[in-house]
Amino acid sequence: MSIDAQIELLRGRGLSTDSRTGWLLEREGYYSIVNGYKDLFLDSDTTAASHTETYRSGISFNDLYELFVFDRKLRFQVFQIETIAEATLKTVCSYEFTKAYSNDRNPYLNLSSYGRDGRTPHSARKLIDKVFNKILELDGNPRNRGDFGGKAYIKHCMEDHAGEVPMWVLANDLTLGQIYWFYQVQNPEVRKNIAISFTKLYNDSHKHNLDVTSARIDRIYRRIKDFRNICAHDERLYCAHPHDANITVFQLIRDLQYVTDKRYLEFLQRVKMLTNTICNKIPSCSLGITTAMGLSDPLELDQHLDRVRAS
């Protein structure tokens, strides 16, 4: 459909438009704005009765666009702080794993360096074969030593240190999903030490102490990984429920306080400002927006911010 035809379709469904509508549709795309953010604005009864999407009275295209922009800004904020959480997991895992196998050469390639319960050995073998060996073979292969072959820091270790690549170097070439995988297959002692490190990091930057357990790290980083993928692929975030209807973006926001530093407070303040702004711009949908984010009460974000300031 042409842009003009798209506008006429929206008008026919009860959505008001203005001179900016065509420009926004052409720049951002009908699917991204309308299909992505229409749900809160539809008249469900009329839509069900007529079998045609119909918007509530008084709703404009700009309302959909404001929600679209809010979600984009929210993705930016979440993605930014998730990179801090990712860096912490890489650093702590690399340090504790290397400390446990300080006398071994590239111990991450040795299956005996990992846990041995349940499916862990099988998962560790896949990690070694599909990730670690692939990275080292790619970056150590003479055919890949040109300007575009492999990572320079990996090749430096392969060439100048006889193939020994420390874990803290290798970790830089891992995705968040891969370092989370690496954490999952650690033996109980290393996992315990990783949890102790996270606990110390949290307690060093807070007034009140908290025990960050291995199980909590597992849950938190699974959610961080899932929401990171949503942000990276520019998908709808504010109402996302990866894997579980009970998993919300507000659950992620609460998780992040345990694995980041004092920058978390700044992040939380920015999220609160964004949420307050969109609720003020579209007051008729404010409850729907906050509920979709996982807030049981519109003031819950403010209450959480107060608790964080006190901690």
PyMOL commands that set and color helices and strands:
alter all, ss='L'
color gray80, all
select helices_A, chain A and resi 3-12+21-28+30-37+39-41+44-50+61-100+107-109+111-113+120-140+142-144+152-160+167-173+176-184+188-204+214-232+249-256+263-281+283-293+300-310
alter helices_A, ss='H'
color red, helices_A
deselect
rebuild
show_as cartoon
